Amino acid sequence: MVTPEELQYLHWLGSVEWDGESDAVEFAPWLGATTIALASGMVSNPRRKSGLLHTFDNFVWRPFMEPRSKIQRPNGSDFSDLLRANLGSLASSVVMHRVELPKGEHRISRYPLTGDEPLSSANPFDWEPPVPIGIIFIDGAKSYDAMRLVLSRLVPHLAPGGAWLACQDYADPFAYWVPLLMQLNSERWSAAHVLSANTVTFRSVSPVPQGTPRLPAIEDLSSEEGISLLETAADALRARGNPSSARMVQLGICIFLADKGDRGRAIKYLRSLCWRFPLVSRNSRVLREVSEAIERCLEVRVYPRPLRLIRECPGATIRWSRKVRSMLR
């Protein structure tokens, strides 16, 4: 879910940093919170001469969306009308595209495929930008192949004076391919902004490097190279004063190794990371989610139950004490 900080940031990016002429691109607008933030910023930019926000989604309603939105819709129904209505007067500045990004085959996923997903009438993403792209906000690349496709199609069309690539899932361990592929092409951009949630934004270098970005299939990427890329990405975040985000990227290494079928190394790396994790951390929940996901996938206990209690007891005690204090106030 997007945070208020990220919405404020997207508005600022459009109103202050956008060049006023290039187009912007967004993936996975859902009901339009990020779309409105970015589009309203672009509209208010005093340098604006032209430029539109192109937003891409398959616009297919899925069951997990109902509890998040409090909106009841049949599974598989079209929700593009909800986005259009929410845009209001901004609709003239936004172009909606119905496309499908590759879902990918991952052993571990936050939203695993069940086999009964509603069919989408959307075409595969194969878009030729009409003008250079100044901003890309990526929140819909939910698989390795989706991220590969987005970068392969859009990177050649980045504005020559420099473009912004905001990666909303950069510090989400279940989307390890985002920091991995961005780090693999680090000669093309540099980290510019790191938010307290998951978003990390990059600024493309100028002049644009020749050739196409390196985007290998996951089976062509060795475990050693993947670990090295993600460790380097984590070190860069730590050097910028974001140790919490760095730990999330390191957790992604465990899921990457599980996806590669490197069972022994995935378990060993996760066990070592568990004991280096702060006992009380706002990301302890994510550590628990990753541990449980790997245990289900690899059918092994990451660490014995007594050690689990020792590891999780301090955080649980503090959470319960906070609840009790709030009830007594």
GIQUI-V614402 format. One line per field, one symbol per residue. ss: DSSP state (@ for helix, = for strand, . for the rest). Layout:
ss=???
//
This chain:
ss=...@@@@@@@@@@@@@@.....=====.....@@@@@@@@@@@@........=====..=...@@@@@@........=.@@@@@@@@@@@@@@=======......................==........======.....@@@@@@@@@@@@@@=.....====.....@@@@@@@@@@@@.@@@======.....=====.............@@@..@@@@@@@@@@@@@@@@@...@@@@@@@@@@@@@@@@@...@@@@@@@@@@@@@@.......@@@@@@@@@@@@@@@......@@@@@@@@@@@@@@@@@@@@@@@@.
//
